[in-house]
């Protein structure tokens, strides 16, 4: 092999990925940036509109509402997920009977299709005939408009999303818990520490990096909330479950406002990046 | 080594360009491609028509394939338009999409083809021709088939409620609903059966099954859009919103989505629904023993006079500009929708051909004798409307849907307020 071919071979070897990257990642990103300055409904030629899409975005009450809805979802979903996952991980870290079975059982919803889970919960949440309301009625309590009451719809989706994803975070917390040296607890036992004291003074500080990782992962996952409102509520009632991604999708693929949809997407991506950067700063600070 | 690689790359690029060019340039003008809908019955119909045509016209061939599978046929057609891979003829185009495609310049203006005008006036009423004429004066679609939306009702329940006929006016509908509700309150005091149901969805097309047919019925087929302005800010739309709002407010219609489970109409959970003729074969196949159903027109305001219109979900035929021989395409379409083939379509698919005097034409008499439930649809076919020939109808229906939800389902706005707000937004949409 001569010197020239030696230089070319590495490039040839990485070229499949480079080609893939250029076609499926770099080009779409650059194209969507170009789109933000245009009006385009796919079938007609693009029209240059300057900053119109950006100006529209600032005044778009639906987009602002969709961001607000997404933040409400995150505000409910993340703490709920952490508390439940941590509690379950703590329990499953003990020597309990059928530990292996429970670990598997809690992870099961994670691998079930999001669409299947959503349809299942839609049935459970049914206002007149859903199982949850039937139980409430049986207990002599009033019905809850899980998906039909604007103030309940997003919390209901957050509860479902927590049920679906909690297994993954249980595993992450379990890994975190197992890295805590046992002698710390033994020393605390000798000092007569209570269970809560051990949890708050030893466990929590030791698994802080895991908590932050869970927060970051759930934030990114939560920002991309789409399947659940798309299937369960279509963004209703009264736009109370209209998530940002669902709104971007509607603009793009219901109305074919490709330029505006790209603008929303770009803005939203920047927003997620900003939030994750802030979280990263916190993590670094903690370290 | 480098030279070898460059040679290989050049060869591949050359081969690809040859393949692409040949596929573009070598279209035989006497061999066209036709896409049909992809449901089983329509595939069978398309196959039959194409085979018959090819037998009689060996030198003017048509190849047929169902529209490729996708989330919706509309999405596939859009992708084909963008990729310039459209068929020459497409027979399942929703009327509301045609104006957008016409404006994009991808459809053939059919009125420029020889014999088109004579043919269309012999097939359709002048109202139908007017309905499919674009604001630019051209016609880009051939009205083909319709599925009128009507009130499907459970005959046993209507009889049980002591009614001589299904409810025809708003007040009859309300009083029947009240009676039915009184009989269906469970031991905990909650309603577990409803007189009617319309999917509680904000999605724009859901309004084809509630607001829009009711609006057409109340208004005698008035337009939704006229001269690029909202034409629905009138008493009829307000009356429809009031009627529907009352149904939800009194729990005559369920607010929860019931569509994910077994057929709620056949299970007796609801007594009526707004739907089309496609339900007949399904209901006949799966209905429990003794279950009887029928269809009637959409309910109208108590003081309504004159014919009762409805929405007909029209699917039309278009020729794309990529077609190398529009005259041949038109000749094939004329054959495909002649009387004999319309009867075939009716027999195979239970979808109504959009042609004049269907229920009185002797050619169709036997069919209606054997399918008595379809007579109601054939009679209704005289008084149906599709969509107005304006662009952005998806957004128009979405705006109405948003207001519908706020007013009808959740009672957050009065009907007048909701209609006014929807009209304002639609006017703004067309001003942009």
Contacts between the chains, C-beta under 8 A, distances in Angstrom:
chain1	res1	chain2	res2	distance
A	2	B	1	7.3
A	4	B	1	6.4
A	4	B	2	6.1
A	5	B	1	4.2
A	5	B	2	7.6
A	8	B	1	6.7
A	8	B	2	6.3
A	8	B	5	7.2
A	12	B	5	7.8
A	41	B	100	7.3
A	41	B	104	7.8
A	42	B	78	6.2
A	42	B	81	7.7
A	42	B	82	5.4
A	43	B	78	6.7
A	43	B	81	5.2
A	43	B	82	6.7
A	43	B	100	6.8
A	43	B	101	6.5
A	43	B	104	3.9
A	43	B	106	6.5
A	44	B	103	6.8
A	44	B	104	4.6
A	119	B	260	5.8
A	122	B	257	6.8
A	122	B	260	6.1
A	123	B	260	6.3
A	123	B	261	7.2
A	126	B	256	5.0
A	126	B	257	7.8
A	126	B	258	7.8
A	127	B	254	7.8
A	127	B	255	5.9
A	127	B	256	4.0
A	128	B	190	6.6
A	128	B	191	6.9
A	128	B	192	6.5
A	128	B	254	5.9
A	128	B	255	7.7
A	128	B	256	5.4
A	129	B	192	6.9
A	129	B	256	7.1
A	129	B	258	7.5
A	130	B	256	7.3
A	137	B	188	4.8
A	137	B	190	6.8
A	143	B	190	7.3
A	145	B	255	7.9
A	147	B	256	7.3
A	147	B	257	7.8
A	148	B	200	7.3
A	148	B	255	5.0
A	148	B	256	6.1
A	150	B	410	7.3
A	234	B	201	5.2
A	234	B	202	4.9
A	234	B	203	5.4
A	235	B	202	6.1
A	236	B	200	7.8
A	236	B	201	7.7
A	236	B	202	4.7
A	236	B	405	5.8
A	237	B	405	6.7
A	237	B	409	6.9
A	237	B	410	6.2
A	238	B	405	6.3
A	238	B	406	6.1
A	238	B	410	5.9
A	238	B	412	6.8
A	239	B	402	7.6
A	253	B	75	7.8
A	254	B	204	7.2
A	254	B	394	6.2
A	254	B	398	7.0
A	255	B	392	7.8
A	255	B	394	6.1
A	255	B	395	5.4
A	255	B	398	7.4
A	256	B	78	7.7
